[in-house]
Amino acid sequence: MDSRLVVGLTSEEPNTTWHLFRQKHLHPVQQKLPKGATIAPLILSSDKTSLSQFRGDKSAWPVYLTIGNIDKATQCKPSAHATILIGYIPVMKLTCFTKPARSVAGHRLFHECMQRLLAPLVDAGRNGVDMVCADGFIRHVYPILAAYVVDHPEQCLVSCCPENFCPKCCVEPNRRGEPVDSVFRDPIHTLTILEHKKTGRRVPHFKQEGI
């Protein structure tokens, strides 16, 4: 569904027409939006990049942002500037930590940096912001994270699991690739496990799900 069509109906059509349109075409979550509002789906991408061909220890971790209502051909065209660089995540050797602790410290550093980098989007996604659209009209837009495009190691980093586990579901590592049913990972469930583990209590799911 084109968000411009939705906005056009919210601002121009009578309430009865809008009510019928909401019931027929919109997802239940979209129906919770106030009249005149629309969603801008955000797409993030990141990939650790080597900066030097002479010394392999020089790396950067750029994070890019685009929005989902731009067509794919335009998004992939560098001259269109449809994808912007919003920041860098530091790539550290973390030699101040012991070897067993470096992996966990690296995960924590990544998530802390992403939390600070995306903090301005959290309030905007909850309360919406007035934006000037391409047609010159001002609309109340809710920017919502829709996708995060990364390779497998970074998928595991985002999902808080080792690389031998699946970042999408809780299948056992030795059964990956087999036609088995498995529960998908739930971010809220993962956060609950981490909070319980932080208190020092014994959490069986911590190891079972490879957190």
Secondary structure, DSSP 8 states (H G I E B T S, - for coil): --HHHHHHHHHHS-HHHHHHHHHHHS-TTGGGS-TTEEEEEEEEEE--EE--SS-TT-EEEEEEEEETTS-HHHHT-GGGT-SEEEEEE-----TTS-HHHHHHHHHHHHHHHHHHHHHHHHHHHHH-EEEE-TTS-EEEEEEEEEEEE--HHHHHHHHT--TTS-SSB---GGGTTSS----B--HHHHHHHHHHHHTT---HHHHHTT-
